[in-house]
Every structure is written in structure tokens, then in C-alpha cells.
């Protein structure tokens, strides 16, 4: 097995490269059918996510198998799914987790993702960054130009699945083996933010990425990162389409107060998840 530093770095880089090559090729073909209008942007992004999920999922499955066979990582199993399982498989698990406990983790992940997304969006909106970022303005205009159904299905479900498989399921896990837990959380968040290609989204996605990697590490399940990511995206869609909490973008007493409340809610959810966590390496 190749274990050089260069090979380990390459093992982190090439899944991201494959993801974007496949996505770009599919996107190019879709532009031939749908054109380049903003109105079809989210539909194209949604189809790209569907196309890339099988590729990223294959890396994720390989890594999961390797963790068990090569690195001796043991599994966490939901109790609800243990009936009829081979007793030897059950003994291989670090622990069994009740469905109620897993559901509580999921609810906390939803709260943390939505609250952090709202709070960080507010903080960024109170600065000159949005006005300074032409890339963000263009991306934001395209994002909300199409049908609401495509926004919810694409950004609220399919894109979080694809991106969490890649950035937390593969990139974070491989970085964790290379540099340890805390550096991997930070580096995976930086990579996640950088791949959004503008300063505003770099900051927003980078901060959110810290939470998402933390969720995977402390709960042991990738789906909690998917839930938090989806919650943050859906909250942004609801705000844009309905005007909900639009006043809180302003740096006045009301806006700052609401922002602090949401950030505090996110912090409280993170503290609860930390105390409930199934790892002790942070």
C-alpha cells in the first residue's frame, strides 16, 4: 500500500477533481439542452448533483470498507436495525445507538444548521462584503431565478447529499487519517469554502463546514451533516422567497438581537451534541 505524503495528499485531491470534472461535463451538456439562462440554473445544478452522487458514493463506500478492514475502525449501529443481524457483526460495533438517540441527534443537527446559517448570513449581510463580491451577486441571482420546487429539491436535498458525501464522507475522513481530528475539521472546511469560488460563500461555507465535520465526528453518522446542510439551505431559500427575517440583515438593535439569538441557538445545539458525542477526540 502506498503511504507517502504525496500519495496521501493526492488521495484527498483527486475525488474533488473527479467530482468537478463529472459535474462540469454534465453541466456543459445540460447547457446545450436548457441554455444558460438563470431560470434553468438550479435545474441544471440539481441534475449535476444526481449525476455526481454515484461517483462520490463509490469513494465513500470504499473508504468505509477500508476503515473496517485496514484501520480496524469499528462501527456504530442503530438498535432499530439490529434485529436479525449476525451476532458477530453486532460485536464488531463500538456501540449500539437507539433510534430515539439518533433522532435527537438529527433534530439538534437541523437546529444547528438552520440557526448557524441564518446567523452567519446576517453577520455577512451587515458587512460590505456582499457589495464587494461580484461573484456572489451573480451566483445569488442565478440561485433564486428558477422555480421554488427546483430550489428545494436541489439545494434542499440533492446538493447537500452530493456535497456531504464528498467533503465530509471522503475529504474529511481522509484528512482525519492524515492530520488528526481538529486539523481535519478546519482543513475540510477551508476546502469546502474555497470550492465556492467567491469570498462571501467562502466565509459562509467555511464556517458551516466546521459544523458539518463536527457533526460527523461527534455523532458518527454522515446523515447528520446532510440534515444540517439541508436545513441551512432551506432556511436561506425560505428567507429569500418569503422575506422572513429580512429586517435582521440590518446592523441595528433588532437585527443584531435576532442574529445573536440564532447564533446562541446554534451554539446551544453544538454544546448538546458535544456532550452527547460518541467520540472523545475533540
N, C-alpha and C positions, 0 to 999 in steps of 0.2 A: 504493500500500500504506500502511495506517495504521501509523504508527510512534511515536505519542505514548506518554508514560509510562503514562497511564491505560489506554490500549488494551492495552499490553503486560501490565500487571498483570491486566486483565480476561481476557486470553488464558490466564493461568495459573489464575485462579479458576474460570472457567466450566466447564472439563472436570471439575473436582472437584464442582461443583454438579450437573452433569448426571449424574455417576456416582451421587451420593447421592439425587437425585430418582428416577432409574430404580430404584435399589436399594430405596428406601423404598416406592415404588409396588408393586413386585413383592413385597416383604416383607408389605405390607398385604394383598394378595390371598392370599398363602400362609397368613397367619393365619386367613383365612376358611375355608380348607380343612383346615389342620392344627391350628388353635388356637394358644394362646400358651404352652403347657407347655414347660418347659425341655427335655424329652425330644426335641422336634422342632426345637429351636433351630438346631442345626448343619445339619440337613437344609434348613431354610429359608435359612440363610446360604449353603449350597452352591448352591442353585438361584439365589439372587440373584447370586452370582458368575458363574454361567453366563450369566445374562441381561445382565449389565453388560459382559462381555468384548467382545462385538461393538461396542458403543458406544465403549469406550475404545480398542479396536484401530483403529477408523477414525481417531481423532485421531492415534494413533501412526503409522499409515501416511502420513497427510497430512504430518506433521512430518518423517518420513524422506525423503519426496519433496522437501519444501521445502529441507531441508538440502543436498541434492544440487544442486537447480536454482537456488535463490536465494542460499544462503550458500556454495555451492561446496564443501561438505563431501564428501570422498571416502570411499569405503567400504573396509572390511576384509573380505576374502573368505577362506573356508576352502579350502585347497588341494584337499581331497577333493571339493569341489563345483565345481571349475573346469573339468572335462573337458566339452568341447562348448560352452563359453561363447564368446561373441563376444570376439575379442581386444581390441576397443575397450573392452569392459566391464572386462576384466582390467586394462587400462592405467589405468582410472579409479580403481582401488583404491589406497589408501595402501600397502597391503602384502597379501601373502597369508600366511595362518596355517595351519600344518599341523594336521591333525586331532589329532595327538599333543599339540601345544602347547595347543590349545583344550581337550582333555580334561584336561590337567594344571591348567589354569586352573579348570575345573569342579570338580575334586577339591579344590583349595585353597579354592574358594568354599564348598563343602559343609562342609569342616573349619572355616573361619572362621565361618560362620553358626551351626553347631551349637555350637561351643565358646563363641562370644560369647554366644549365647542362654542357655546353661547358666550361664556365669559371671555375667552380669548378673542373671539370675533369682535366683541365690544371694545376690548382694550386696543386692538389694532385699529378699529374704526376711529378711535379717539386721537390717533396719531396722524401725521401727514403721510404715512407710508402708502395708503391706498391711492392717494392722489399722485404719488411719485412713481407708482408701478403701472406702466402701460400694459405690461404682460398680464397682470392681474385683472385690469379693467376689461381687456379683451376676453380673457378666459371666463370671467364672471358673466359678461354679456352673452357669450355663447352657451354657457351652462344653463341659463334660465330662459333661453329663447324658444325652446320647444314645448312639447306637451308635458303637463304635470305628471301623467302616467309614466312617461319615459324617465323623468327626473327621479320619481320614487322607486321605480323598478331598477333603474340603472345605478344611480348614486346611492339609493337607499338599501340595495341588496346585492346586486351582481358585482359592482365595482368593489365594495368592501370585501366580498368573498375572495375575489381575484387578488386584491392588494394584500389582504391579510395572509393568504397562503404564501405569497411571495415574501413580503417584508418581515412578518413575524414567524410564519411557519418555516421558511427556508433561511432568509438572510439573518434574522436574529438568532435562530438556533445555531447556525454555523459560526456566527461571530462569538456566540457564547462558548463554544468549544475552543475557539482560538484565543480569546482575550478575557474570558470570565463574564459574570453576570452583569455587573454595573457598567463596565465599559461597553458591553454589547448592547445594552439598552440605549445608551447615549449614541453610539455609532449607528445603530439601526435607525434611530430617529433622525439623525442627520442625513443619512442616505435617503430616507423616505421623504424628508422635506426637500432635499436638493433635486429629487426627480420630478418635482412640480414646476421647476424652471422659472419661478419668479419669486421675488423677495417676500411678498406678503404670504403666499402659500407655503414658502419655505418655513417661515416662522410658525404659521398656524399648524401645518402638518408635522413640523418637527416637535412642537410641544405635544400635540395629540399623539405622536408616535411614541413619546416617552410613556404615556399612559398605556398604550396598546401593548407594548412589550412588557411592561409591569404586570398587566393582566394575565398574559400568557405565563409569566414566571410564577406569579403567586397563586393562580388558580389551577394551573396545569392543563388548561383546555384552551385551544385556539378559538373556539366559538365565542368565548367571552370578548376577545378582541374584535371579532366580527360584529358582535352586538353593539359594542361601544362605538366603533367606527360608523356603523349604520345609524346609530342614534344621533351622533354629531351631524352627519349629513342630512338626515331627515329634519332635524331641528333647523338647520340652515335653510332648507327648502321651505319649510312652513313659515319661517320668518320672512323670507323673500316674497313668497306668494300671497301672504295674508297681511303683512305689515306688523305682525305680532312683535311687541317689544322694540319697535323701531325707535322709540324715544330713548332707549338705553344706549344707543350709539353716541349720544351727545355727552360731552365731558362736564355735565352739570351734576347737581346733587342727586337727582333721580337716576340718571344714567350710571353714575359711579356706584350708587347704593345697590341697584339691581345687579350690576356687574360683580360687586363684592359678594352678594348673596349667592350667585351662581358659582363663583369660584369657591366659596366656602362649602357649598353643597358638593361640588366635585371633590374637594379636599376631604370632607367627611366620608364620602363613599370610598375614597382611596384608603383612608385610615381603617375603615371597617374591613376592606378587602385585605389589607396588610395583616391585620390581627387574625383574620380567618385563613390566611395563606397556608398553602401546603408545602412551601419551601422556606428555608431559613438562610438563604444565601445573599439577601439584600442588606 
